[in-house]
Amino acid sequence: MTIAGEIIIAAGVIFILFGVAGLVRFKNFYARILVTAKIDTVGMMTIIIGMAVKHGLSFFSLKVLLLMAALLIVNPLASHMIARAAWSSGYKTDAQTGKVKDENKDYL
């Protein structure tokens, strides 16, 4: 079980590395927050599942799986709230250049 758990954990780390590469590639704020949400949710879920498999059926595995359930609910909600707050405050980007249009520059 420990080898299978370590393989699953390694897969989670690879998911996170691919997500970081996507985070560097995208220039738009909203595309970056989408990638960040995927890194958090998929990468951490895979690592947590690997930890549960590695330790077998135990009280630790139950706690880790409950933590995964909480992360599965909280991470997408937090990412959505951050993106919605940015949109509501007027943080818009230009689709062609990826540069920020600062509509509130008079207030700064």
trRosetta pair geometry for C-beta under 8 A, 3 or more apart (Angstrom, degrees):
i j d omega theta_ij theta_ji phi_ij phi_ji
1 4 5.7 -58 -150 40 39 110
1 5 6.0 40 154 -21 70 109
1 53 6.1 -153 -172 161 91 73
1 54 6.4 146 137 -133 88 28
1 56 5.5 64 125 -72 167 88
2 5 5.6 -55 -146 39 32 113
2 6 6.3 33 156 -19 66 106
2 54 5.3 57 -126 -149 56 80
3 6 5.8 -54 -147 37 31 110
3 7 6.5 34 153 -21 64 104
4 7 5.7 -53 -149 34 32 112
4 8 6.5 30 153 -17 65 105
4 53 5.5 -94 109 150 102 131
4 54 7.6 -165 79 -80 69 61
5 8 5.8 -55 -148 37 32 109
5 9 6.3 33 153 -19 66 106
5 50 4.9 115 -169 -178 64 69
5 51 6.7 89 -169 -97 116 15
5 52 7.7 -167 -122 68 112 38
5 53 4.1 -177 -89 93 86 91
5 54 2.6 170 141 -65 164 79
5 55 7.3 111 -116 -10 163 52
6 9 5.5 -50 -144 37 34 113
6 10 6.3 38 153 -21 65 104
6 50 7.0 107 -82 -177 12 118
6 54 6.5 90 -44 -98 63 121
7 10 5.6 -52 -148 36 31 113
7 11 6.5 35 150 -21 63 102
7 50 7.5 -159 72 -127 46 116
8 11 5.5 -49 -150 32 35 114
8 12 6.7 39 149 -20 63 101
8 46 6.2 -151 172 178 83 81
8 47 7.8 158 128 -108 83 27
8 49 5.8 -98 161 100 140 93
8 50 3.3 -174 96 -92 101 95
8 53 5.8 80 24 38 149 142
8 54 7.9 -143 50 -41 111 93
9 12 5.6 -51 -154 33 35 114
9 13 6.6 35 149 -18 65 101
9 46 7.6 150 -111 133 29 83
9 47 5.4 59 -134 -133 71 68
9 50 3.6 -177 -54 127 70 155
9 51 6.7 83 -84 -52 113 66
9 54 7.2 6 -31 -40 124 135
10 13 5.6 -51 -149 35 36 112
10 14 6.5 38 150 -20 65 103
10 50 7.8 155 9 -128 52 159
11 14 5.5 -52 -149 35 34 114
11 15 6.5 41 149 -22 65 100
11 46 5.6 -108 100 173 94 136
11 50 7.4 165 43 -66 92 132
12 15 5.5 -47 -150 31 35 114
12 16 6.6 34 151 -17 64 103
12 43 5.2 107 -174 -166 79 59
12 44 7.2 96 -168 -87 124 13
12 45 7.6 -165 -118 74 117 47
12 46 3.3 179 -88 98 94 105
12 47 3.7 -172 126 -55 162 72
12 48 8.0 136 -111 6 160 52
12 49 7.8 160 -62 44 129 89
12 50 6.0 -122 -6 -3 128 133
13 16 5.6 -52 -151 36 35 112
13 17 6.4 37 150 -20 66 103
13 43 7.6 81 -91 -158 21 103
13 47 7.1 85 -49 -86 67 110
14 17 5.6 -51 -146 35 34 112
14 18 6.5 34 154 -16 65 103
15 18 5.9 -57 -150 38 30 109
15 19 6.3 32 151 -20 64 108
15 39 7.4 160 135 -130 86 56
15 42 5.4 -125 173 119 144 105
15 43 4.4 -168 99 -93 110 78
15 46 5.8 111 14 26 146 151
16 19 5.4 -55 -149 37 33 116
16 20 6.4 36 152 -21 66 101
16 39 5.6 79 -129 -158 66 94
16 43 3.9 89 -67 -142 85 148
17 20 5.7 -49 -147 33 33 111
17 21 6.6 36 151 -19 63 101
18 21 5.6 -51 -152 34 36 114
18 22 6.6 35 150 -16 65 103
19 22 5.6 -53 -150 38 35 111
19 23 6.3 41 149 -24 66 103
19 35 5.7 155 -161 173 80 91
19 36 7.5 115 170 -100 116 31
19 38 5.9 -166 -116 96 119 95
19 39 3.4 150 148 -88 157 98
19 42 7.8 162 -62 63 134 110
19 43 6.2 -88 3 -43 145 132
20 23 5.3 -48 -147 32 36 118
20 24 6.6 36 153 -18 64 101
20 39 7.0 86 -51 -114 62 142
21 24 5.9 -53 -151 35 32 109
21 25 6.3 34 150 -23 64 109
22 25 5.4 -54 -143 34 35 115
22 26 6.3 21 165 -11 69 106
22 35 4.4 -163 114 -137 116 139
23 26 6.7 -57 -140 39 24 98
23 32 5.8 72 -143 -143 73 86
23 35 5.0 -170 -75 110 70 136
23 36 6.4 76 -102 -68 118 78
23 39 7.2 -12 -46 -37 123 144
26 31 4.0 -139 -169 114 142 121
26 32 5.1 -171 95 -68 119 71
26 35 6.2 171 18 -12 141 140
27 31 7.6 37 53 57 40 128
27 32 7.9 -60 148 -46 5 111
27 98 3.6 42 103 175 123 150
28 31 4.1 77 70 12 104 108
28 32 6.6 -172 88 -11 52 86
28 93 5.1 155 -140 104 88 163
28 95 7.8 13 -97 -120 138 49
28 98 5.2 -109 -64 -132 72 88
29 32 5.7 -62 -151 37 29 112
29 33 6.4 24 156 -18 67 105
29 86 6.5 -143 136 169 139 157
29 91 6.7 -45 71 146 164 119
29 93 5.9 172 19 -45 95 134
29 100 7.4 56 -25 -92 122 104
30 33 5.8 -48 -143 34 33 108
30 34 6.7 41 153 -22 61 102
30 83 6.2 82 -126 -141 81 113
30 86 7.7 -166 -78 93 82 138
30 93 6.8 -145 3 20 101 128
31 34 5.6 -51 -154 31 34 116
31 35 6.6 31 151 -15 65 104
32 35 5.8 -55 -149 38 35 108
32 36 6.2 37 153 -21 67 107
33 36 5.4 -50 -143 37 35 116
33 37 6.4 42 155 -24 64 101
33 79 5.8 150 169 -164 96 94
33 82 6.2 -161 -142 98 135 116
33 83 5.0 164 113 -76 156 104
33 86 7.8 -167 -39 16 156 149
34 37 5.9 -54 -154 31 29 111
34 38 6.8 25 151 -15 62 105
34 79 7.8 109 -99 169 32 133
35 38 5.7 -57 -153 37 35 110
35 39 6.4 39 150 -23 68 103
36 39 5.5 -48 -146 32 34 114
36 40 6.4 33 156 -17 65 105
36 79 6.6 172 93 -118 96 118
37 40 5.9 -55 -149 37 30 110
37 41 6.1 15 161 -8 66 114
37 75 6.4 136 -151 153 73 96
37 76 6.1 72 -166 -108 121 59
37 79 3.7 37 -90 -112 114 172
38 41 6.1 -61 -135 45 28 101
38 42 5.5 -2 -179 9 70 117
38 43 7.9 83 135 -14 60 92
39 42 7.2 -60 -119 50 13 88
39 43 5.1 -5 -173 3 54 133
40 43 6.8 -39 -97 46 5 100
40 44 5.8 -11 -178 1 48 124
40 71 7.5 -146 158 -177 93 108
40 75 4.5 -176 122 -150 125 131
40 79 7.3 -175 39 -53 140 123
41 44 6.8 -68 -137 43 9 98
41 45 6.2 7 164 -17 54 116
41 71 7.2 167 -119 144 58 96
41 72 6.9 83 -146 -119 94 55
41 75 4.8 175 -75 104 84 145
41 76 6.3 36 -77 -53 139 86
42 45 5.9 -58 -142 37 25 111
42 46 6.3 23 160 -19 62 108
43 46 6.0 -60 -152 35 27 108
43 47 6.5 21 155 -13 64 108
44 47 5.6 -53 -144 39 35 110
44 48 6.1 35 157 -19 68 107
44 68 7.7 180 130 -120 89 78
44 71 5.8 -104 112 163 133 155
44 75 7.6 169 47 -70 136 153
45 48 5.8 -57 -145 39 29 109
45 49 6.3 30 156 -19 65 106
45 68 5.7 94 -126 -154 71 109
45 71 7.0 -167 -73 97 78 124
45 72 6.7 66 -91 -79 121 94
46 49 5.8 -52 -146 36 30 110
46 50 6.4 33 153 -20 62 106
47 50 5.6 -54 -151 36 32 115
47 51 6.5 34 151 -20 64 102
48 51 5.6 -49 -149 33 35 113
48 52 6.5 35 152 -18 65 103
48 64 5.5 179 -166 169 91 99
48 65 7.3 141 151 -91 111 43
48 67 6.5 -148 -138 90 139 103
48 68 4.3 169 117 -80 151 112
48 71 7.4 163 -25 35 157 145
49 52 5.6 -54 -149 36 34 111
49 53 6.3 33 153 -17 67 105
49 68 7.0 80 -55 -109 70 159
50 53 5.7 -54 -144 38 32 109
50 54 6.1 35 156 -24 65 108
51 54 5.6 -53 -144 35 30 114
51 55 6.4 10 163 -4 64 110
51 61 7.8 180 120 -111 77 68
51 64 5.4 -133 100 -163 119 158
52 55 6.4 -67 -146 45 26 97
52 61 4.3 95 -145 -146 81 91
52 64 5.1 -164 -72 89 91 128
52 65 5.5 63 -98 -58 147 94
52 68 7.9 -58 -32 -17 134 141
53 56 7.7 30 -178 -71 31 36
55 58 5.5 -82 144 32 106 126
55 60 5.3 -71 147 89 158 124
55 61 5.3 -167 86 -62 110 95
55 64 7.7 119 38 6 137 147
56 61 6.7 -115 93 -43 33 143
57 61 6.1 -97 -130 48 29 151
58 61 5.0 107 51 3 69 99
58 62 7.4 -126 101 -2 44 87
59 62 5.5 -51 -153 34 38 115
59 63 6.5 38 151 -18 67 103
60 63 5.8 -56 -151 37 32 109
60 64 6.3 29 153 -18 66 108
61 64 5.7 -55 -144 39 32 111
61 65 6.2 29 157 -17 66 107
62 65 5.9 -57 -146 39 28 108
62 66 6.4 30 154 -18 63 106
63 66 5.7 -55 -149 36 32 112
63 67 6.4 36 150 -21 64 104
64 67 5.5 -50 -151 34 34 115
64 68 6.5 38 148 -22 64 101
65 68 5.3 -45 -148 32 38 116
65 69 6.7 43 150 -21 64 98
66 69 5.6 -47 -150 32 36 113
66 70 6.7 36 150 -17 64 102
67 70 5.7 -53 -152 36 34 111
67 71 6.4 33 151 -17 66 106
68 71 5.6 -54 -145 39 33 110
68 72 6.2 41 153 -27 65 104
69 72 5.6 -49 -148 30 31 117
69 73 6.9 22 155 -11 61 104
70 73 6.1 -63 -156 39 33 104
70 74 5.8 14 158 -9 71 118
71 74 5.9 -62 -128 47 31 101
71 75 5.4 31 178 -25 71 113
72 75 7.0 -34 -118 28 14 107
72 76 7.8 3 174 1 45 106
73 76 7.5 -83 -171 40 23 95
73 77 6.6 7 155 -8 62 123
74 77 5.8 -73 -151 45 31 110
74 78 5.9 28 161 -22 73 111
75 78 6.0 -57 -142 35 26 108
75 79 6.4 23 161 -15 63 108
76 79 5.8 -56 -145 39 33 110
76 80 6.2 34 157 -19 66 108
77 80 5.7 -57 -148 38 29 111
77 81 6.3 29 155 -19 65 107
78 81 5.7 -54 -146 36 31 111
78 82 6.4 32 155 -19 65 104
79 82 5.8 -53 -148 35 31 110
79 83 6.4 25 156 -13 65 108
80 83 5.9 -59 -146 41 30 107
80 84 6.0 27 157 -17 67 111
81 84 5.7 -54 -139 40 29 110
81 85 6.2 31 159 -21 64 107
82 85 5.9 -56 -147 36 27 110
82 86 6.5 28 153 -18 62 106
83 86 5.7 -54 -150 35 32 112
83 87 6.3 30 153 -17 66 107
84 87 5.6 -53 -145 39 33 110
84 88 6.0 32 156 -19 67 109
85 88 5.7 -53 -140 39 30 110
85 89 6.2 24 160 -16 63 110
86 89 6.1 -62 -146 39 26 105
86 91 4.1 -64 -179 58 84 134
87 91 6.7 -81 -76 58 27 81
87 92 7.5 66 -130 -80 63 74
89 104 7.6 -44 159 -24 84 151
90 103 4.8 -107 170 61 126 121
90 104 5.5 119 83 -34 141 109
91 100 7.1 -37 -161 -149 79 111
92 100 7.7 129 82 -156 43 64
92 101 5.2 -22 83 55 92 111
92 103 7.0 41 27 -15 107 120
93 98 6.3 -6 175 -153 123 40
93 99 7.0 161 -157 82 80 28
93 100 5.7 -52 -105 -102 76 54
93 101 6.8 166 -118 8 21 84
94 97 4.9 14 96 45 124 91
94 98 6.7 -63 73 -6 79 12
94 99 5.2 5 33 57 120 75
94 100 7.7 -147 2 -84 85 8
94 101 5.9 108 -47 -40 89 103
95 98 7.9 15 -166 -68 17 51
102 105 4.4 80 121 -56 115 101
104 107 4.9 -35 176 30 90 118
104 108 7.0 101 125 -34 82 92
105 108 5.7 -45 -154 18 46 117
